[in-house]
Amino acid sequence: MLIVSNDSVNHSLPVSTVLPLSSIKPGSRVYPSEVLLPAALTGLPKDSVAMVQQVRTIAHTRLIKLSGQLADEALREEIREAIRVYFDV
């Protein structure tokens, strides 16, 4: 999961808004509501996609282990843009 809610929300509420992730095979289609997350840029074990179409809010108790990080600003902006497009905001 990729946490997309901001830090002030994450620290003041017992929940966070997340995008589910799924690994992806080379050559697989990435849909317009998904963002490719290369393993080399995220620290994830495999190339994955963040699925904006499956956004959800979950309790912090369900967030158990850090699997990677998204430090690449271009990739972060791509996710923000996918969220804006999906929700038409």
C-alpha positions in Angstrom: 0.0 0.0 0.0 1.1 3.5 -0.7 0.0 6.1 1.9 -1.4 9.2 0.1 -3.1 11.1 2.9 -1.0 14.0 4.3 1.0 13.8 7.5 -1.3 16.1 9.5 -4.2 13.7 8.8 -2.1 10.7 9.4 -1.0 12.0 12.8 -4.4 13.3 14.0 -6.7 10.4 12.9 -6.4 6.7 13.6 -6.6 6.0 9.8 -4.7 6.8 6.6 -5.8 6.9 3.0 -3.9 4.4 0.8 -3.5 3.1 -2.7 -3.2 -0.6 -3.0 -0.2 -1.9 -4.9 0.2 -4.9 -7.2 3.2 -6.4 -8.8 3.3 -6.2 -12.6 5.0 -8.4 -15.2 7.1 -6.8 -18.0 5.0 -5.8 -20.9 1.7 -5.8 -18.9 -0.7 -3.0 -19.5 -0.8 -0.1 -17.0 -4.2 1.5 -17.0 -4.8 5.2 -16.9 -5.8 5.0 -13.3 -2.6 3.2 -12.4 1.0 4.5 -11.9 4.0 2.3 -12.6 6.3 2.1 -9.6 9.7 0.7 -10.7 11.4 -1.4 -8.1 14.7 0.5 -8.7 13.0 3.8 -7.6 10.9 2.5 -4.7 12.8 -0.3 -2.9 9.9 -2.7 -3.6 10.9 -6.2 -4.4 9.2 -6.1 -7.8 8.0 -3.5 -10.3 4.5 -2.6 -9.2 1.5 -0.4 -9.9 -0.3 1.9 -7.6 -4.1 1.5 -8.2 -5.8 4.8 -7.9 -9.2 3.2 -8.8 -9.0 1.2 -5.5 -8.2 4.0 -3.1 -9.3 3.2 0.5 -8.9 4.4 4.1 -7.5 1.9 6.6 -6.8 1.8 10.3 -3.2 2.4 11.3 -3.2 -1.0 13.0 -3.3 -2.6 9.6 0.0 -0.8 8.6 2.5 -3.3 9.8 5.8 -3.1 7.8 7.5 -0.6 5.6 8.3 -2.2 2.3 9.7 0.7 0.3 9.8 4.5 -0.1 8.8 6.9 -2.8 11.4 9.6 -2.7 11.5 10.3 -6.5 9.7 13.6 -6.9 8.7 13.0 -10.5 7.1 9.7 -9.5 5.3 11.4 -6.6 3.9 14.0 -9.0 2.8 11.3 -11.4 0.7 9.8 -8.5 -0.7 13.2 -7.5 -1.7 13.8 -11.1 -3.3 10.3 -11.4 -5.4 11.1 -8.3 -6.4 14.5 -9.7 -7.5 13.0 -13.0 -9.3 10.0 -11.4 -11.3 12.3 -9.1 -11.6 15.1 -11.6 -10.2 17.7 -9.2 
